[in-house]
Amino acid sequence: MKITHQQATPTNIFESIRSEVQTIVINILELIQDFIVVLLCIGLFGVMFIKIKELFASLVPPLNFQAVTPDILFVLILVEIFRLLIIYLQEKEISVAVAVEIAIVSILREVILRGVLEIPNYQIWSICGILLVLGAIMMIPIIKMILSRVISSSYRKFLNNKNSILLKSKNNLPISRSQQNKVILGE
């Protein structure tokens, strides 16, 4: 940053140094945070490897589906968490959709693990409520997209009507194309 003689006040110099120090500190903290996320990814790989090894060992006859199903779902949850961490490393944002998917699969895994018949009614209703809320959260981007399309098409219709009203002469007769261009361009 080049400071001219007129701008070289102690306040401006201090603000410039403070801004540069803040930038350096933020960059260092982001690097540390990325390193921690990479360590989490490596640890997740280790846990997935161990679980998959146990899963293959449990597939030997006699096969117990009630023991295998929660393990498969657990590995899928780990894969989704890994995907969430990768998205974070790429975009520096947490994907809400992936986090909600992880929550839904985790809840369903617990229901399968415990068995629907062994869960009290009030917990079943609570689980249904949580799943409805999570489903609604998943629908928010779709609703936003639909609303933006409806609003943009309505706005285009409004602009077309406004332009068609502007493009009529005082006698309510259509005006020539060159006159229309002048009105649109504001000439």
Backbone bond lengths (Angstrom), bond angles and torsions (degrees), N, CA, C in turn:
res aa  C-N    CA-C-N  psi(-1)  N-CA   C-N-CA  omega(-1)  CA-C   N-CA-C  phi
1 M - - - 1.458 - - 1.515 108.07 -
2 K 1.334 115.78 123.97 1.445 120.92 -177.70 1.522 109.14 -95.58
3 I 1.333 115.70 124.28 1.460 120.91 -178.58 1.530 107.57 -109.85
4 T 1.335 115.35 125.14 1.465 118.76 178.77 1.523 109.54 -78.72
5 H 1.344 115.48 171.31 1.460 120.68 -176.67 1.534 111.41 -62.06
6 Q 1.353 116.05 -35.89 1.455 119.25 -179.70 1.532 111.97 -70.36
7 Q 1.349 117.95 -29.60 1.450 121.26 -176.49 1.526 112.54 -90.82
8 A 1.308 119.14 -6.60 1.459 122.58 -172.40 1.518 111.91 -77.99
9 T 1.326 115.23 60.54 1.458 119.46 175.23 1.524 107.89 -93.73
10 P 1.311 117.76 155.58 1.471 119.28 179.07 1.524 112.95 -57.24
11 T 1.321 117.91 -33.86 1.462 121.14 -179.80 1.519 110.83 -65.83
12 N 1.335 117.67 -45.75 1.462 121.44 -179.91 1.521 111.28 -64.42
13 I 1.324 117.33 -41.26 1.464 121.02 179.02 1.524 109.54 -64.87
14 F 1.327 117.25 -44.15 1.465 121.34 179.02 1.521 110.98 -61.56
15 E 1.326 117.84 -44.64 1.465 122.22 179.31 1.521 110.73 -62.48
16 S 1.339 117.19 -39.55 1.462 121.35 179.36 1.529 110.63 -64.58
17 I 1.324 117.21 -45.35 1.466 121.29 179.87 1.526 110.07 -66.07
18 R 1.320 116.53 -43.13 1.465 120.72 179.32 1.522 111.34 -61.35
19 S 1.320 117.26 -40.74 1.457 121.84 179.42 1.527 110.74 -65.06
20 E 1.319 117.51 -41.96 1.461 121.02 179.55 1.529 111.00 -67.38
21 V 1.341 117.49 -40.07 1.463 121.09 178.37 1.527 110.04 -64.79
22 Q 1.334 117.09 -41.26 1.463 120.53 177.69 1.525 110.90 -60.55
23 T 1.319 116.69 -43.41 1.461 121.12 179.90 1.524 110.85 -62.19
24 I 1.324 117.12 -43.70 1.472 121.37 179.77 1.531 110.26 -64.12
25 V 1.337 117.19 -45.60 1.464 121.04 -179.06 1.527 110.56 -63.31
26 I 1.323 117.51 -42.97 1.470 121.37 179.62 1.525 110.23 -63.10
27 N 1.333 117.38 -42.47 1.464 120.41 178.98 1.529 111.39 -63.52
28 I 1.331 117.49 -41.35 1.470 121.14 178.09 1.529 110.60 -63.39
29 L 1.336 116.80 -44.54 1.468 120.27 179.60 1.530 111.58 -64.03
30 E 1.329 117.46 -37.91 1.462 120.24 177.64 1.520 111.26 -65.96
31 L 1.341 117.13 -38.02 1.466 120.39 176.59 1.532 110.94 -63.89
32 I 1.323 116.66 -42.69 1.470 120.68 177.98 1.521 110.11 -62.65
33 Q 1.320 116.53 -42.02 1.463 120.84 179.60 1.533 110.31 -64.48
34 D 1.325 117.66 -42.03 1.461 120.54 177.19 1.530 110.88 -63.27
35 F 1.329 117.36 -38.74 1.465 121.57 178.07 1.531 110.19 -62.26
36 I 1.329 116.62 -42.15 1.468 120.84 178.28 1.529 110.55 -63.07
37 V 1.333 117.20 -41.63 1.464 120.86 179.35 1.530 110.10 -64.85
38 V 1.338 117.18 -39.65 1.465 120.36 177.59 1.531 109.91 -63.40
39 L 1.345 117.58 -41.49 1.465 120.58 176.79 1.528 110.93 -61.91
40 L 1.338 116.93 -39.74 1.470 120.08 176.10 1.529 111.39 -62.09
41 C 1.328 116.38 -39.91 1.469 120.13 178.28 1.521 110.87 -63.23
42 I 1.333 116.92 -42.92 1.460 120.70 178.84 1.529 110.30 -63.78
43 G 1.330 117.26 -44.61 1.463 121.00 177.37 1.513 111.93 -61.51
44 L 1.344 116.27 -39.37 1.463 121.02 178.32 1.524 111.05 -63.24
45 F 1.342 116.28 -39.90 1.459 120.06 175.67 1.521 111.06 -58.56
46 G 1.337 115.71 -43.69 1.461 119.61 179.39 1.516 112.22 -61.51
47 V 1.328 116.50 -45.56 1.471 120.82 179.90 1.527 109.97 -64.83
48 M 1.345 117.33 -41.98 1.464 119.91 178.70 1.523 110.77 -62.42
49 F 1.321 117.38 -42.18 1.455 121.17 -179.96 1.527 110.69 -61.35
50 I 1.332 116.83 -45.56 1.465 120.88 179.77 1.525 110.49 -63.48
51 K 1.336 117.45 -44.17 1.473 120.99 -178.72 1.523 111.31 -65.75
52 I 1.329 117.01 -39.72 1.468 119.57 179.56 1.530 110.17 -67.12
53 K 1.335 116.43 -37.98 1.463 120.47 176.22 1.528 110.38 -61.17
54 E 1.342 117.14 -45.44 1.469 121.27 177.28 1.529 111.23 -64.16
55 L 1.336 115.66 -36.84 1.466 120.34 -179.35 1.521 110.62 -64.51
56 F 1.326 117.55 -44.82 1.459 120.06 178.49 1.523 111.10 -65.39
57 A 1.325 116.66 -35.37 1.464 119.54 178.00 1.532 111.08 -66.31
58 S 1.327 116.94 -32.77 1.467 119.94 -179.00 1.528 112.69 -81.23
59 L 1.323 117.91 -8.75 1.464 120.95 179.79 1.524 112.56 -81.42
60 V 1.325 116.61 -5.58 1.460 120.92 178.07 1.531 108.02 -72.17
61 P 1.334 117.20 137.84 1.479 118.98 -179.35 1.514 111.37 -60.06
62 P 1.296 120.67 148.27 1.464 127.73 -1.79 1.530 110.56 -74.93
63 L 1.310 114.11 132.98 1.467 121.46 -175.49 1.524 110.13 -84.89
64 N 1.358 115.91 127.88 1.460 121.94 178.55 1.532 107.82 -110.82
65 F 1.343 116.35 99.78 1.458 121.13 -175.94 1.520 112.32 -62.66
66 Q 1.316 117.52 -33.48 1.467 120.09 -179.52 1.518 111.50 -68.04
67 A 1.310 118.58 -24.68 1.461 121.11 177.67 1.524 111.11 -89.15
68 V 1.341 117.21 -29.85 1.465 121.18 -175.94 1.533 111.39 -80.23
69 T 1.320 117.56 -39.94 1.468 121.11 -175.78 1.524 113.09 -58.18
70 P 1.334 120.90 -48.30 1.469 119.32 178.12 1.536 113.12 -62.67
71 D 1.338 116.63 -32.84 1.464 119.30 177.78 1.528 111.27 -67.17
72 I 1.321 115.90 -41.07 1.477 119.71 177.34 1.520 109.85 -62.64
73 L 1.329 117.63 -45.61 1.463 120.97 178.89 1.530 110.97 -63.85
74 F 1.336 117.80 -36.29 1.456 121.20 178.12 1.525 110.64 -63.76
75 V 1.325 117.17 -41.16 1.468 120.66 177.41 1.528 110.07 -64.92
76 L 1.326 116.73 -39.66 1.472 119.58 177.20 1.529 111.17 -63.70
77 I 1.321 117.01 -38.39 1.469 120.52 176.75 1.526 109.89 -63.67
78 L 1.314 116.78 -42.62 1.469 120.28 178.16 1.529 111.29 -62.72
79 V 1.325 116.87 -39.72 1.468 120.49 177.53 1.526 110.39 -63.10
80 E 1.330 117.32 -41.73 1.463 120.66 179.05 1.533 111.58 -66.31
81 I 1.322 116.54 -38.83 1.472 119.44 176.82 1.527 109.53 -64.53
82 F 1.317 116.88 -40.45 1.469 120.69 177.11 1.523 109.67 -61.13
83 R 1.327 116.84 -43.95 1.466 120.70 178.37 1.534 111.03 -61.44
84 L 1.330 116.44 -39.30 1.463 121.26 177.23 1.530 110.96 -61.13
85 L 1.330 116.50 -42.98 1.467 120.73 179.34 1.528 111.23 -66.59
86 I 1.323 117.39 -38.78 1.466 120.75 177.88 1.525 110.44 -64.61
87 I 1.322 116.69 -43.24 1.477 120.10 177.57 1.525 109.72 -61.09
88 Y 1.337 116.50 -39.84 1.468 119.53 178.23 1.526 110.82 -62.86
89 L 1.325 117.07 -43.21 1.467 119.36 -179.89 1.524 111.70 -64.74
90 Q 1.318 117.74 -35.11 1.458 121.22 -178.72 1.518 112.44 -77.01
91 E 1.319 117.12 -44.40 1.461 120.97 -170.59 1.522 114.61 -109.48
92 K 1.321 117.13 -7.80 1.469 123.19 -176.66 1.523 111.84 58.71
93 E 1.331 115.46 30.46 1.461 122.57 176.79 1.515 109.08 -139.15
94 I 1.315 115.99 149.22 1.458 121.00 174.36 1.527 107.82 -87.47
95 S 1.309 116.43 127.57 1.457 120.74 178.18 1.529 109.01 -78.49
96 V 1.316 116.41 113.66 1.460 120.98 -178.67 1.527 110.36 -65.27
97 A 1.321 117.03 -37.82 1.465 120.25 -178.89 1.528 110.56 -62.06
98 V 1.333 117.02 -43.88 1.469 119.73 179.99 1.524 110.11 -67.28
99 A 1.339 117.41 -40.61 1.461 120.44 178.92 1.531 110.95 -62.22
100 V 1.322 117.12 -39.34 1.470 120.97 178.43 1.527 110.09 -67.74
101 E 1.343 116.75 -40.21 1.464 119.82 176.60 1.528 110.74 -59.62
102 I 1.330 116.51 -42.67 1.467 120.79 178.76 1.524 110.17 -61.65
103 A 1.330 116.29 -42.77 1.470 119.83 179.91 1.524 111.13 -63.26
104 I 1.329 117.12 -42.22 1.468 120.73 -179.35 1.531 110.38 -63.74
105 V 1.335 116.79 -47.62 1.463 120.03 -179.10 1.529 110.24 -64.52
106 S 1.331 117.51 -37.55 1.471 120.37 179.28 1.525 111.33 -64.23
107 I 1.318 116.20 -42.83 1.468 120.04 178.92 1.528 110.23 -63.69
108 L 1.324 115.94 -45.78 1.456 119.23 -179.72 1.527 111.58 -65.40
109 R 1.327 117.59 -33.61 1.468 120.84 176.70 1.525 109.98 -62.68
110 E 1.327 116.83 -44.16 1.462 119.79 179.83 1.520 111.88 -64.90
111 V 1.330 116.74 -36.91 1.463 120.22 177.82 1.529 109.92 -65.24
112 I 1.332 116.12 -43.91 1.466 119.98 179.28 1.525 110.24 -65.86
113 L 1.327 116.25 -40.32 1.464 121.01 -178.12 1.529 111.70 -62.38
114 R 1.330 115.89 -44.51 1.474 120.07 -177.54 1.516 112.21 -84.27
115 G 1.301 116.78 -27.20 1.462 120.11 -177.70 1.516 110.00 92.53
116 V 1.312 116.21 131.43 1.466 121.59 -176.55 1.521 111.53 -63.11
117 L 1.313 117.29 -36.03 1.468 120.62 -176.34 1.527 112.60 -72.26
118 E 1.327 117.29 -20.69 1.460 120.47 -178.35 1.532 112.90 -93.21
119 I 1.315 117.38 -6.11 1.468 121.02 -179.62 1.523 108.45 -90.28
120 P 1.345 117.82 132.50 1.475 120.26 178.15 1.538 111.62 -62.29
121 N 1.332 114.50 155.74 1.465 120.43 -176.98 1.518 113.21 -57.63
122 Y 1.345 117.53 -43.47 1.464 119.09 -177.49 1.534 111.08 -64.05
123 Q 1.339 117.66 -31.73 1.466 119.56 176.83 1.524 111.28 -73.18
124 I 1.312 116.76 -35.06 1.473 120.32 175.80 1.521 109.92 -61.68
125 W 1.352 116.65 -45.88 1.465 120.52 178.44 1.524 111.01 -63.74
126 S 1.323 116.98 -38.62 1.471 120.49 177.80 1.520 110.67 -64.43
127 I 1.310 116.47 -42.97 1.468 120.61 178.42 1.524 110.34 -62.84
128 C 1.342 116.59 -41.81 1.469 120.39 177.49 1.526 110.81 -61.12
129 G 1.333 116.79 -42.41 1.465 120.25 178.45 1.520 111.67 -63.10
130 I 1.331 116.53 -44.52 1.467 119.81 178.99 1.524 110.49 -62.60
131 L 1.331 117.20 -43.30 1.461 120.19 179.26 1.530 111.78 -64.29
132 L 1.338 116.91 -36.95 1.476 119.63 176.10 1.526 111.21 -63.89
133 V 1.330 116.53 -43.15 1.471 120.30 179.05 1.527 110.33 -64.50
134 L 1.322 117.01 -44.13 1.464 120.03 178.87 1.528 110.91 -64.21
135 G 1.330 116.95 -38.51 1.462 120.41 175.63 1.522 111.57 -63.42
136 A 1.329 116.88 -39.41 1.470 120.47 177.41 1.531 110.46 -64.94
137 I 1.323 116.51 -39.01 1.468 119.74 177.48 1.529 109.99 -62.73
138 M 1.326 116.54 -38.78 1.468 120.24 178.15 1.535 111.44 -65.54
139 M 1.327 117.23 -26.78 1.460 120.96 -177.55 1.521 113.44 -84.04
140 I 1.320 118.53 -13.95 1.470 121.41 -176.16 1.525 112.50 -56.73
141 P 1.353 121.02 -47.68 1.470 118.81 178.70 1.522 113.19 -61.10
142 I 1.332 117.62 -35.68 1.461 120.91 179.67 1.522 109.99 -67.58
143 I 1.335 116.47 -42.40 1.470 120.63 178.42 1.526 110.32 -63.72
144 K 1.344 116.73 -41.87 1.469 119.98 177.79 1.523 111.15 -60.13
145 M 1.339 116.79 -42.69 1.454 120.57 -179.02 1.530 110.47 -64.13
146 I 1.320 116.83 -44.17 1.460 120.46 -179.89 1.524 110.34 -63.80
147 L 1.340 116.67 -45.13 1.464 119.60 179.48 1.521 111.86 -63.40
148 S 1.329 117.41 -40.15 1.462 119.07 -179.77 1.514 111.06 -65.10
149 R 1.348 116.69 -36.41 1.472 118.91 177.46 1.515 110.99 -67.92
150 V 1.335 117.12 -42.64 1.467 120.57 -179.80 1.521 109.76 -64.03
151 I 1.334 116.04 -45.38 1.462 119.97 -178.39 1.523 110.62 -66.36
152 S 1.341 117.78 -41.71 1.460 119.12 -178.41 1.522 110.74 -68.05
153 S 1.340 118.52 -37.56 1.468 119.50 177.67 1.523 110.39 -68.33
154 S 1.338 117.67 -38.49 1.472 120.19 176.98 1.526 110.39 -64.99
155 Y 1.333 116.77 -39.31 1.459 120.84 179.89 1.523 110.16 -67.22
156 R 1.348 117.49 -39.16 1.469 120.09 177.42 1.525 110.03 -63.57
157 K 1.344 117.32 -41.92 1.462 119.84 178.10 1.519 110.37 -62.03
158 F 1.337 116.29 -40.80 1.455 120.98 178.65 1.524 110.13 -61.04
159 L 1.332 116.66 -46.61 1.463 120.32 179.98 1.518 111.38 -64.06
160 N 1.322 117.32 -40.65 1.462 119.83 178.36 1.524 110.60 -63.22
161 N 1.334 118.26 -42.68 1.465 121.04 177.23 1.513 110.77 -63.79
162 K 1.335 116.78 -41.58 1.461 120.98 179.57 1.526 110.36 -63.06
163 N 1.338 116.72 -44.64 1.462 120.49 179.15 1.515 110.85 -66.46
164 S 1.339 118.39 -37.94 1.464 119.75 179.90 1.525 110.39 -67.91
165 I 1.331 117.37 -33.30 1.468 120.16 176.61 1.514 109.41 -69.06
166 L 1.327 117.45 -41.63 1.462 121.18 179.20 1.519 112.16 -67.51
167 L 1.327 116.93 -27.46 1.455 120.86 -174.07 1.519 113.39 -88.19
168 K 1.293 118.10 15.23 1.467 120.92 175.78 1.518 108.40 -105.21
169 S 1.280 115.84 143.04 1.464 120.34 -179.80 1.520 110.33 -75.26
170 K 1.307 116.10 178.56 1.463 120.31 -179.28 1.521 111.71 -63.94
171 N 1.320 117.86 -27.48 1.464 121.65 -179.25 1.519 111.67 -86.35
172 N 1.352 117.39 9.75 1.448 123.67 -179.03 1.529 112.11 65.09
173 L 1.335 115.47 25.25 1.457 121.03 176.31 1.517 108.38 -105.41
174 P 1.317 117.63 150.25 1.466 118.75 177.79 1.517 111.18 -62.88
175 I 1.304 116.18 146.47 1.461 120.71 179.68 1.513 109.14 -102.79
176 S 1.309 117.05 166.22 1.463 121.24 -174.90 1.530 110.69 -68.71
177 R 1.344 115.38 163.21 1.455 121.67 -178.37 1.528 111.24 -62.07
178 S 1.321 118.75 -39.42 1.473 120.56 179.53 1.532 111.14 -66.83
179 Q 1.333 115.80 -36.17 1.463 119.23 176.71 1.533 110.03 -68.83
180 Q 1.340 117.46 -36.93 1.464 121.02 177.90 1.544 110.28 -61.82
181 N 1.332 115.68 -44.34 1.468 119.74 179.03 1.519 110.87 -62.31
182 K 1.322 117.72 -38.27 1.459 120.18 178.45 1.534 110.91 -64.70
183 V 1.339 116.11 -39.94 1.479 119.83 179.46 1.522 109.96 -66.02
184 I 1.342 115.64 -44.38 1.474 119.68 -178.29 1.523 110.67 -64.76
185 L 1.327 116.86 -43.35 1.469 120.67 -178.68 1.526 112.56 -78.15
186 G 1.288 117.18 -9.16 1.461 121.03 177.09 1.519 113.17 77.79
187 E 1.320 116.54 29.50 1.469 120.16 179.63 1.496 111.68 -87.77
